[in-house]
Amino acid sequence: MNNKSIRIIGAGPSGLCAAINLARAGYDVTVFEGRGDVGARFHGDFQGIENWSTVTDFPTQLEEMSIRPDFLCHPYTTGRFYMKGNYGGAVQSDRPLFYLTLRGPQENSLDRSLRRQAEEAGVELRFNRRCTPQEGEIVATGPARPNVLASGVTFRTDLSDTIMATLNNEIAPWGYAYLLVRKGRGTLASVYYRDFPKGFDFLDRSIRHFQKKVPFAMEEAHRFTGYGNFTPVTTAVHHGRLYVGEAAGFQDFLFGFGIRYALTSGYLAARSIIEDRDYDTLWQETIGKRLTTSLANRYLYQIFGTLAHRFIIWRTTRGNPWRFMHRFYNSSASRVLACRPAARWLAGTRGGKPLPWKEEYL
Ligand SMILES: Cc1cc2nc3c(=O)[nH]c(=O)nc-3n(C[C@H](O)[C@H](O)[C@H](O)COP(=O)(O)OP(=O)(O)OC[C@H]3O[C@@H](n4cnc5c(N)ncnc54)[C@H](O)[C@@H]3O)c2cc1C
């Protein structure tokens, strides 16, 4: 691609990371965003950026991608992790397990910071401009078709800083529920892969579940829903356009930690243009194996059900949770053993055949 003028469709982390790197390399970049601001698909909720999939710490990776961490990016080495029946306990790691961040258009969020950095680099952002993929060189439009949902609530609370997660199919089928509290603000959510119409039911059950563990008050509560999309990726180049982030299908199939995939793929798309290198080769070399492992892990996770819950919790609440999660996310054994059946399973149940879906689930 020799064109020095690049149009990017979508101003999420993937599109903005590509934009920042291209603009710094001298390209004339315009980003078209369908909504009125960055992060408008989120709700001021806390999200966790996992720090176990690579040996490189997330802030170091940000530095490599020329992104300043001038947003909420707080490391956590401890938390509590449970499954049904109260099995579980404290998780204690010798290195950050994840970085807490904020999503939405407000100050201190990841989205606001990326917008500021893009504007400083000279990127032109056009809001309320919904475009077709054909109008851009890079497509960063996020999840296309929902097949995993989250119902959550943001609130004020008197609870001290807390990180908790639970694997329990009664409150979050095939997914998980989490409670994140920092400096008097909380986010509690259920992430579920089936029974979509029962979303706020799962949320109510998750609230009761966490309040039994640590009683807490919730004020100024705002409910929200969000969605993600799991589609197997074979190529991220369609009709000469580079697809990044969830639009390409880059997602952690196991638990939906998509932020690092979004930033990394945006960065790789920029590099492929700047260095005139093949984008498919770049992402396959960098994230291809991890992506396949996460697909195999999701398949095994659903096949083994509560046994998988017990295994993950047993390993993370004992010994070195970072090392276990790192191996789990990079396991060549699950990749080799489960990859083919996992791909067939995903194509049959999630990728190819749309799940029953109605707009009112959101
Ligand atoms: C409730 C919830 C909780 C989550 N929690 C976590 C977490 O804890 N950790 C984690 O790592 N990940 C989490 N994720 C996933 C993570 O947020 C996403 O993977 C990540 O935002 C994907 O980035 P992206 O740039 O690919 O897409 P997006 O962030 O979705 O950005 C795409 C942008 O494109 C715009 N757009 C779409 N279509 C068009 C169009 N036609 N024209 C113009 N603009 C368009 C959208 O408005 C949007 O702004 C969560 C997701 C949800 C919904």
The ligand as an SDF file (V2000), in Angstrom:
LIG
                    3D

 53 58  0  0  0  0  0  0  0  0999 V2000
  -19.1040   -5.3350   28.7040 C   0  0  0  0  0  0  0  0  0  0  0  0
  -17.7640   -5.6860   28.1340 C   0  0  0  0  0  0  0  0  0  0  0  0
  -16.7130   -5.9490   28.9820 C   0  0  0  0  0  0  0  0  0  0  0  0
  -15.4490   -6.2600   28.4650 C   0  0  0  0  0  0  0  0  0  0  0  0
  -14.4290   -6.4940   29.3400 N   0  0  0  0  0  0  0  0  0  0  0  0
  -13.1960   -6.7070   28.8490 C   0  0  0  0  0  0  0  0  0  0  0  0
  -12.1050   -6.8670   29.7370 C   0  0  0  0  0  0  0  0  0  0  0  0
  -12.2710   -6.8470   30.9710 O   0  0  0  0  0  0  0  0  0  0  0  0
  -10.8620   -7.0410   29.1990 N   0  0  0  0  0  0  0  0  0  0  0  0
  -10.6460   -7.0750   27.8530 C   0  0  0  0  0  0  0  0  0  0  0  0
   -9.4990   -7.2310   27.4150 O   0  0  0  0  0  0  0  0  0  0  0  0
  -11.6760   -6.9360   26.9830 N   0  0  0  0  0  0  0  0  0  0  0  0
  -12.9280   -6.7450   27.4470 C   0  0  0  0  0  0  0  0  0  0  0  0
  -13.9630   -6.5940   26.5730 N   0  0  0  0  0  0  0  0  0  0  0  0
  -13.6940   -6.6890   25.1260 C   0  0  0  0  0  0  0  0  0  0  0  0
  -13.0280   -5.4100   24.6120 C   0  0  0  0  0  0  0  0  0  0  0  0
  -13.7120   -4.2890   25.0860 O   0  0  0  0  0  0  0  0  0  0  0  0
  -13.0160   -5.4240   23.0900 C   0  0  0  0  0  0  0  0  0  0  0  0
  -12.4090   -6.6220   22.6700 O   0  0  0  0  0  0  0  0  0  0  0  0
  -12.2650   -4.2380   22.4770 C   0  0  0  0  0  0  0  0  0  0  0  0
  -12.8860   -3.0120   22.7760 O   0  0  0  0  0  0  0  0  0  0  0  0
  -12.2320   -4.4110   20.9620 C   0  0  0  0  0  0  0  0  0  0  0  0
  -11.6650   -3.2750   20.3760 O   0  0  0  0  0  0  0  0  0  0  0  0
  -11.9620   -2.9440   18.8320 P   0  0  0  0  0  0  0  0  0  0  0  0
  -11.1690   -1.7400   18.5130 O   0  0  0  0  0  0  0  0  0  0  0  0
  -11.7780   -4.1550   18.0160 O   0  0  0  0  0  0  0  0  0  0  0  0
  -13.5320   -2.6390   18.7770 O   0  0  0  0  0  0  0  0  0  0  0  0
  -14.4540   -1.6070   19.5600 P   0  0  0  0  0  0  0  0  0  0  0  0
  -13.8610   -1.2490   20.8630 O   0  0  0  0  0  0  0  0  0  0  0  0
  -15.8110   -2.2210   19.5530 O   0  0  0  0  0  0  0  0  0  0  0  0
  -14.4660   -0.3240   18.6390 O   0  0  0  0  0  0  0  0  0  0  0  0
  -15.1100   -0.3350   17.3770 C   0  0  0  0  0  0  0  0  0  0  0  0
  -15.5730    1.0710   17.0680 C   0  0  0  0  0  0  0  0  0  0  0  0
  -16.0450    1.1120   15.7230 O   0  0  0  0  0  0  0  0  0  0  0  0
  -17.2450    1.8700   15.6770 C   0  0  0  0  0  0  0  0  0  0  0  0
  -17.9930    1.4040   14.5110 N   0  0  0  0  0  0  0  0  0  0  0  0
  -18.6550    0.2250   14.3590 C   0  0  0  0  0  0  0  0  0  0  0  0
  -19.1830    0.1460   13.1290 N   0  0  0  0  0  0  0  0  0  0  0  0
  -18.8530    1.2990   12.4880 C   0  0  0  0  0  0  0  0  0  0  0  0
  -19.1110    1.8040   11.1770 C   0  0  0  0  0  0  0  0  0  0  0  0
  -19.7860    1.0920   10.2640 N   0  0  0  0  0  0  0  0  0  0  0  0
  -18.6270    3.0370   10.8300 N   0  0  0  0  0  0  0  0  0  0  0  0
  -17.9160    3.7680   11.7330 C   0  0  0  0  0  0  0  0  0  0  0  0
  -17.6510    3.3360   12.9980 N   0  0  0  0  0  0  0  0  0  0  0  0
  -18.1080    2.1170   13.3620 C   0  0  0  0  0  0  0  0  0  0  0  0
  -17.9140    1.5630   17.0030 C   0  0  0  0  0  0  0  0  0  0  0  0
  -18.8610    2.5890   17.3350 O   0  0  0  0  0  0  0  0  0  0  0  0
  -16.7350    1.5200   17.9510 C   0  0  0  0  0  0  0  0  0  0  0  0
  -16.4310    2.7810   18.5080 O   0  0  0  0  0  0  0  0  0  0  0  0
  -15.2430   -6.3120   27.0550 C   0  0  0  0  0  0  0  0  0  0  0  0
  -16.3190   -6.0610   26.1920 C   0  0  0  0  0  0  0  0  0  0  0  0
  -17.5610   -5.7580   26.7160 C   0  0  0  0  0  0  0  0  0  0  0  0
  -18.6940   -5.4970   25.7730 C   0  0  0  0  0  0  0  0  0  0  0  0
  1  2  1  0
  2  3  1  0
  2 52  2  0
  3  4  2  0
  4  5  1  0
  4 50  1  0
  5  6  2  0
  6  7  1  0
  6 13  1  0
  7  8  2  0
  7  9  1  0
  9 10  1  0
 10 11  2  0
 10 12  1  0
 12 13  2  0
 13 14  1  0
 14 15  1  0
 14 50  1  0
 15 16  1  0
 16 17  1  0
 16 18  1  0
 18 19  1  0
 18 20  1  0
 20 21  1  0
 20 22  1  0
 22 23  1  0
 23 24  1  0
 24 25  2  0
 24 26  1  0
 24 27  1  0
 27 28  1  0
 28 29  2  0
 28 30  1  0
 28 31  1  0
 31 32  1  0
 32 33  1  0
 33 34  1  0
 33 48  1  0
 34 35  1  0
 35 36  1  0
 35 46  1  0
 36 37  1  0
 36 45  1  0
 37 38  2  0
 38 39  1  0
 39 40  1  0
 39 45  2  0
 40 41  1  0
 40 42  2  0
 42 43  1  0
 43 44  2  0
 44 45  1  0
 46 47  1  0
 46 48  1  0
 48 49  1  0
 50 51  2  0
 51 52  1  0
 52 53  1  0
M  END
$$$$
